[in-house]
Amino acid sequence: MSNQTDNVQRCRWPGIDELYIKYHDEEWGKEIHDDHTFFEFLILESAQAGLSWITILRRREAYRNAFANFDVQKVAAFTDEDADRLMQDEGIIRNRLKIKTSITNAQLFINIQKEFGSFDKYLYSFMPGGKAIMNHSNATPATSPESDAIAKDMKKRGFKFFGTTICYAFMQATGMVNDHIPTCSFK
């Protein structure tokens, strides 16, 4: 179950892809509490719906450029003309619904920041004891009771492309849950 190189063990899923390995080693499962990074992963994970994560990871810089360096205020102010411009951007997934959803989700993200003080506080209000979950097992689930609850609440608030499976991947990406296997050097 591990990917071993030079006495370094890691989870199996990054395989030998250098970008995946870098993402695994430096970001995946590392707890963050920064709303800017949460918004970045909200955009990226929503874009990933129905696609592989590596597809989006390879386009991350293009998304950064297309979505104003993931500045939630700027994205929330995007217009239909901006959506049209993004539909011409070959660096991102040119799906009008996903693009429009990213703009709407930015507006909803700001609403949550206003209501809770930060998106971080909102997210961690769903976590047991307000803390990240450290699984460190050989079984990686696709969802959890927490991802179910967050996705359900976000759907009720109007978010789209953020069901429980995408939410769980978001939680892994931002370290809300740490699913590194027990023998992984990067857990």
Buried (B, 14 or more C-beta within 10 A) or exposed (E): EBBEEEEEBBBBBBEEBEEBBEBBBEBBBBEBBEBEBBBBBBBBBBBBBEEEBBEBBBBBEBBBEBBBEBBBEEBBEBEEEBBEEBEEBEBBBEBEEBBBBBBBBBBBBBEBBEEBEBBBBBBBEBBEEEEBBBBBEEEBEEBBEBBBBBBBBBBEBEBBBBBBBBBBBBBBBBBBBBBBBEBBBBB
